[in-house]
Amino acid sequence: MKILDNGMCSISSIKVNGYREGKYGVAIIYHENTTAVGVYTTNKVYAAPIDITRKHLENGNISAVIINSGNANCYTREDGIKRGLELAQVAADYLNIPLEDIAVASTGVIGRQMPLDILKPIAEESLKNLGNSRENITLAEKAIMTTDTVPKECAVESKLEDGTVFKVGGFCKGSGMIAPNMGTMLGFVATDLELPSDVLQKALKKAVKKSFNMVVVDGDESTNDTVLLLSTNDVKGNYDSNFQEALDYVCMSLAKQIAKDGEGAEKFLEVTCDGAKTEDDAITVSKSVVSSSLVKTAVAGADPNWGRIISAMGYSGVEFNPDIVSISIADKQNECVIVDKGTVKTYEQPEKLEFAEEIMKSEDIFITVNLHDGDCSATAYGCDLTYEYVRINAEYTT
Amino acid sequence: MKILDNGMCSISSIKVNGYREGKYGVAIIYHENTTAVGVYTTNKVYAAPIDITRKHLENGNISAVIINSGNANCYTREDGIKRGLELAQVAADYLNIPLEDIAVASTGVIGRQMPLDILKPIAEESLKNLGNSRENITLAEKAIMTTDTVPKECAVESKLEDGTVFKVGGFCKGSGMIAPNMGTMLGFVATDLELPSDVLQKALKKAVKKSFNMVVVDGDESTNDTVLLLSTNDVKGNYDSNFQEALDYVCMSLAKQIAKDGEGAEKFLEVTCDGAKTEDDAITVSKSVVSSSLVKTAVAGADPNWGRIISAMGYSGVEFNPDIVSISIADKQNECVIVDKGTVKTYEQPEKLEFAEEIMKSEDIFITVNLHDGDCSATAYGCDLTYEYVRINAEYTT
């Protein structure tokens, strides 16, 4: 697998662009007749763009995606659908494609009608300079940012088992993962490999489960969360595990970038649960620890407070025997085993606590817990909780 | 129902006292042969004092409670039970009562052995001056505080339906309710009404469900959470709804005091869900809103961002129709209906948003949502999320 430099534009038949003015932006992805599948928020309150995109993806093909930032177009009722379609119509007219061939996605403030007088001219500007350059993809990535501080992309080239070369490339926005019931996550991934939509759908669900869904805690989803996977159908071939691996890699890279760019975050936090009876147990435990506000503030304060880790494991709801678990804290270089099969190492060796304190000062923190109760694992991604998070969210709509 | 001034010491046969040195404190409650019942954390990882107290309450009677702050005595294995009992033995010796007649509770840092060299002398100091005065109960309340900024108590006098006068009085500690998977909540409530332990247990469960459990979100419980209810058996009488009402009142008052004293909190937040199909639905929705970090930061920033309220309702997991819900924001004087049966009032009357902004500046914020889907209600208690919360928790163990 080879990492590519141009994100989604590594696939040469795709054209993209973005344009933004202040807090409003519009990005366009354009390729005639892509096979397209999506996964969406499970929030009972979901936004108008999700209604529109679900409907337009029903026949399996689209030719463009229009994404706006600055307004979520959520809780806007019939008028929301109307305005969402009206913005999409700008792209349909310019590209001369049917309105039904356009998918839409929105991110921003909930409960306000879309300001089309602002967004339509921005969409027109974005459409004018569609292209496949490094600059185009950067503009698209930046146009959809809200509280994100950096654009997020990943692209790889890989080979199927039969040697066929294919590419997968994507970009996303998302930030603010404290609870994490936070900001909307939007992800757009494309591949040049021709695959039927049911195969794409299954592959995307698998990849999302171990990537984006490991940043966003179950149920705690925004009203607008959307991940789309498009195939340009340029390369003939059959799905195999190498394709899944490449798709997983891109989605996990994007998900980790979201975690690292958590609102106000200064540190990246990765929590792995090993030795669980089932994968679901491993997912639940790792997410419970990564999303604990007490663990997150401890990471912010470089405090190796493993009591908060075991407490978060305990209230996850998963059954396990606390007397046989192991807990370790690591950075990229060093690892410190704090609890070894129920034995607290820092009781016998107090110098271990100092070692753990040193590790906790690093920028990337890796917590591993082992339930010693099976052979299933899962990894969840998060960040620390800082003053800055509170500032960003106390002032968001003003 | 009459509010009494001396907390638990309003019941004259009870003796209490407290003593603290730095971050360590010990409180004692003493009354021979009280009928005692308890409810405890459901965290799979629970502390040694819970093991001890559960066991000592098995025969239904105790004569004293010893509570320490500064160390949770959690994840301390057999040694934890041993040390917990050794601290209780100090009280048993002094009071000349069997060790099995003492309940224990602890709050503080998890995963460190109890420093008995520090706690035993503090316990002895506390025991020396047991009494029933205003000063005694204040010392007890202060001895069990951790990040609490104020002692918390409530006592009432009421009458059974047959005219029998009885009292209920209690105190508690607890703070830090952001997720709220936070600090330990300990509550101690006494009554002079003689009731069998099964009746007391049922009454306590009922009261805790609508009070302490509405501050702490399901499953997100500390390893040490404990609420004990003691009866001195001074007054003969039978359980009726007036007793339940008095017990509910005391527990709800204590729970609200915990919410108000949330770590770093500057504002009190109360969320009521009306019109739910079941009580459980109402509980789930109101807790989901009160514990949303985005709602909490919006309250901190006096931002009437109702989009975050509907989003938190949406990811609660409860089925409802977003198009018919109502949402209002109020303080003690004024109420602003923002969404009325699905109609967003601020679209038609933008001045409503300014009114809501004014309300959000108040110290006590009341959010009411109505699902218009039944006649069940529930109220959850919380606080805003501030910079100060992050500071407190980033530095807790240092």
Interface residues (C-beta under 8 A of the other chain):
Chain A: T42 N43 K44 V45 Y46 A72 C74 Y75 R77 V109 I110 G111 R112 Q113 I178 A179 N181 M182 G219 D220 E221 S222 T223 S291 S292 S293 L294 T297 A298 A300 G301 D303 N305 W306 G307 R308 I310 S311 A312 M313 G314 Y315 S316 G317 V318 E319 F320 P322 D323 G342 V344 T346 Y347 L385 T386 Y387 Y389 V390 R391 N393 A394 E395 Y396 T397 T398
Chain B: T42 N43 K44 V45 Y46 A72 C74 Y75 R77 V109 I110 G111 R112 Q113 I178 A179 N181 M182 G219 D220 E221 S222 T223 S291 S292 S293 L294 T297 A298 A300 G301 D303 N305 W306 G307 R308 I310 S311 A312 M313 G314 Y315 S316 G317 V318 E319 F320 P322 D323 G342 V344 T346 Y347 L385 T386 Y387 Y389 V390 R391 N393 A394 E395 Y396 T397 T398
